[in-house]
Amino acid sequence: MNAAPPRRAGAARADVTRMAPHGDTLVPASHPQEDTVTTTDRALQTWTIDPVHSSLEFSLEYMGISTFRTGFRAVEGSLTFDAARPEQSAVTASIPVGSVDVTNDRLMGRLMDPDLLGGKDHPTITFQSTQVEVADATRWKVTGDLTINGVTRPVVLDTHYLGQAKSPFSGKTAAGFRAETAIDRAAFGVTWNAAMDTGGAYLGERVHISLMMMAVRQD
């Protein structure tokens, strides 16, 4: 009779099914839960938008012959985020209307009127995400509620996740994002316009929005 081959010491643990009594029946014993921590068990991390290294620009057709482009100097907010689970992420952002980047005082005052940005009555633009759809590991569609001039409408941000890096100065981890969308300004009560002698409109109706955002992880 041939002898059974020797069992490697390390293999014994893998081959043995531990049994535990359960009434009159033996059932497999459960494995200790503390030995396994899955991605879904890990809490989403909290990040704060870095206003110094984030920017929001918008542009629209101007006089039918050019493009007017400017932005806001202040972007604030936070997000919960895990690159392994982007579909569970959420972001909240706010922008003071008064931080619009224009150098002409008369234009600044006019932009605060109700038929433009409405900053006199509604001094803050806000965005609150409601859903994140994942196309791949770095490209997502972030749906949320955008409020301008006191009017809230759903928008979709085409978002590109740019990765993470640690600052050599603060030692903190930051994540970068780029997002774009376009809106119909009249849908938000931004209705002012004027007729040109060419028959066209002074301002275009579609506003293109581009966001560059850096967020810092709160360790």
Summary of the structure (lengths in Angstrom):
residues: 219
radius of gyration: 27.3
end to end distance: 64.4
largest distance: 106.6
contacts: 554
relative contact order: 0.17
helix: 14%
strand: 48%
